[in-house]
Amino acid sequence: MTAVSSSAPPLPPSQHHHSAANNGTAKSERHQSKPRLVVTLGDPAGIGPEVVLKALCDQRFEQQAEITVIGDRTLLSRTYQTLKANAPRGHFRHPDSLNVVDLALPTSITSGVAWGEG
């Protein structure tokens, strides 16, 4: 097998190899689907949940990629409620509108308290 550099020009359509199983559909599906992006909330006592809710309110991200957030859904909801209470005119993504892989935290987290101190 020969390695091909990323700067090599693409093969003309007549030189693409297609298996009988996919009949060329894999190429068209690949161009239609968006890349997947996974975003973690980071330190649960830090600013990660706030950053995620602020950044993902911009719909351009989801126009470009399928986004999944990994973290504690309850923490994300509490962060949203706190943000809306403190900045009612702020733009934040509602956590219920996100695709979240819920990794519940084993204990309650207090924002702004370093790990091991609370």
Secondary structure, DSSP 8 states (H G I E B T S, - for coil): -----TTS----GGG----TTTTTHHHHHHHHS--EEEEE---TTTTHHHHHHHHTTSTHHHHH-EEEEEE-HHHHHHHHHHHHHH-TTS----GGGS-EEE---SS---TT--TTT-
